[in-house]
Amino acid sequence: MAAPLRLRLMYAVLRAVFGYGLLVWVYLAVNSLSHPETVGQQVTHFLPWPTEGQTALGCFVLSAASFFLLRVRSHRPRWEG
């Protein structure tokens, strides 16, 4: 039996948040290794907030939370088959 549309949409959003959040975090982590002086600089030229470091932290937290939610939902105990 197929999952309802709302549930499939939620999974798609969680997977997108996980994937893109992880990609942005990896990019900023590599950037902070090669250019450590830019970690405290703003991400865009339009707003003074967030900085690169804050963005990396936020992306990591969002990615970890979405991964956790995806794994919790897909986990099935052995005795349920």
CYANA upper distance limits for C-alpha pairs under 8 A (distance plus 0.5 A):
  3 ALA  CA      7 LEU  CA      6.79
  3 ALA  CA      8 ARG  CA      6.89
  4 PRO  CA      8 ARG  CA      6.89
  5 LEU  CA      9 LEU  CA      6.54
  6 ARG  CA     10 MET  CA      6.71
  7 LEU  CA     11 TYR  CA      6.79
  8 ARG  CA     12 ALA  CA      6.68
  9 LEU  CA     13 VAL  CA      6.72
 10 MET  CA     14 LEU  CA      6.64
 11 TYR  CA     15 ARG  CA      6.55
 11 TYR  CA     70 LEU  CA      7.70
 12 ALA  CA     16 ALA  CA      6.65
 13 VAL  CA     17 VAL  CA      6.60
 14 LEU  CA     18 PHE  CA      6.56
 14 LEU  CA     66 SER  CA      5.87
 14 LEU  CA     67 PHE  CA      8.05
 14 LEU  CA     69 LEU  CA      8.34
 14 LEU  CA     70 LEU  CA      7.52
 15 ARG  CA     19 GLY  CA      6.56
 15 ARG  CA     66 SER  CA      7.69
 15 ARG  CA     67 PHE  CA      8.20
 15 ARG  CA     70 LEU  CA      8.23
 16 ALA  CA     20 TYR  CA      6.44
 16 ALA  CA     21 GLY  CA      8.47
 17 VAL  CA     21 GLY  CA      6.04
 17 VAL  CA     62 LEU  CA      7.51
 17 VAL  CA     63 SER  CA      6.76
 17 VAL  CA     66 SER  CA      7.18
 18 PHE  CA     22 LEU  CA      6.47
 18 PHE  CA     62 LEU  CA      7.50
 18 PHE  CA     63 SER  CA      4.79
 18 PHE  CA     64 ALA  CA      7.69
 18 PHE  CA     66 SER  CA      6.07
 18 PHE  CA     67 PHE  CA      6.61
 19 GLY  CA     23 LEU  CA      6.72
 19 GLY  CA     63 SER  CA      7.72
 20 TYR  CA     24 VAL  CA      6.65
 20 TYR  CA     63 SER  CA      8.49
 21 GLY  CA     25 TRP  CA      6.61
 21 GLY  CA     59 CYS  CA      5.21
 21 GLY  CA     60 PHE  CA      6.99
 21 GLY  CA     62 LEU  CA      7.04
 21 GLY  CA     63 SER  CA      5.67
 22 LEU  CA     26 VAL  CA      6.59
 22 LEU  CA     59 CYS  CA      7.14
 22 LEU  CA     60 PHE  CA      6.92
 22 LEU  CA     63 SER  CA      6.24
 23 LEU  CA     27 TYR  CA      6.64
 24 VAL  CA     28 LEU  CA      6.64
 24 VAL  CA     56 ALA  CA      7.61
 24 VAL  CA     59 CYS  CA      7.23
 25 TRP  CA     29 ALA  CA      6.44
 25 TRP  CA     55 THR  CA      8.36
 25 TRP  CA     56 ALA  CA      5.45
 25 TRP  CA     57 LEU  CA      8.04
 25 TRP  CA     59 CYS  CA      6.17
 25 TRP  CA     60 PHE  CA      6.40
 26 VAL  CA     30 VAL  CA      6.63
 27 TYR  CA     31 ASN  CA      6.55
 28 LEU  CA     32 SER  CA      6.45
 28 LEU  CA     52 GLU  CA      7.47
 28 LEU  CA     53 GLY  CA      8.33
 28 LEU  CA     56 ALA  CA      6.49
 29 ALA  CA     33 LEU  CA      6.92
 29 ALA  CA     56 ALA  CA      7.66
 30 VAL  CA     34 SER  CA      6.85
 31 ASN  CA     35 HIS  CA      6.16
 31 ASN  CA     36 PRO  CA      7.88
 32 SER  CA     36 PRO  CA      5.06
 32 SER  CA     37 GLU  CA      8.15
 32 SER  CA     38 THR  CA      7.49
 32 SER  CA     39 VAL  CA      6.56
 35 HIS  CA     39 VAL  CA      8.27
 38 THR  CA     52 GLU  CA      7.73
 39 VAL  CA     51 THR  CA      7.35
 39 VAL  CA     52 GLU  CA      5.57
 39 VAL  CA     53 GLY  CA      5.63
 40 GLY  CA     51 THR  CA      6.04
 40 GLY  CA     52 GLU  CA      6.67
 40 GLY  CA     53 GLY  CA      6.77
 41 GLN  CA     51 THR  CA      5.71
 41 GLN  CA     52 GLU  CA      6.61
 42 GLN  CA     47 LEU  CA      7.77
 42 GLN  CA     48 PRO  CA      5.98
 42 GLN  CA     49 TRP  CA      6.42
 42 GLN  CA     50 PRO  CA      6.30
 42 GLN  CA     51 THR  CA      4.57
 42 GLN  CA     52 GLU  CA      6.53
 43 VAL  CA     48 PRO  CA      8.43
 43 VAL  CA     49 TRP  CA      7.89
 43 VAL  CA     50 PRO  CA      6.71
 43 VAL  CA     51 THR  CA      5.80
 43 VAL  CA     52 GLU  CA      5.85
 43 VAL  CA     55 THR  CA      8.19
 44 THR  CA     48 PRO  CA      8.06
 50 PRO  CA     54 GLN  CA      6.34
 50 PRO  CA     55 THR  CA      6.64
 51 THR  CA     55 THR  CA      6.64
 52 GLU  CA     56 ALA  CA      6.63
 53 GLY  CA     57 LEU  CA      6.73
 54 GLN  CA     58 GLY  CA      6.57
 55 THR  CA     59 CYS  CA      6.53
 56 ALA  CA     60 PHE  CA      6.62
 57 LEU  CA     61 VAL  CA      6.70
 58 GLY  CA     62 LEU  CA      6.61
 59 CYS  CA     63 SER  CA      6.43
 60 PHE  CA     64 ALA  CA      6.53
 61 VAL  CA     65 ALA  CA      6.53
 62 LEU  CA     66 SER  CA      6.58
 63 SER  CA     67 PHE  CA      6.59
 64 ALA  CA     68 PHE  CA      6.60
 65 ALA  CA     69 LEU  CA      6.72
 66 SER  CA     70 LEU  CA      6.63
 67 PHE  CA     71 ARG  CA      6.64
 68 PHE  CA     72 VAL  CA      6.52
 69 LEU  CA     73 ARG  CA      6.69
 70 LEU  CA     74 SER  CA      6.76
 71 ARG  CA     75 HIS  CA      6.50
 76 ARG  CA     80 GLU  CA      7.30
 76 ARG  CA     81 GLY  CA      8.09
 77 PRO  CA     81 GLY  CA      7.77
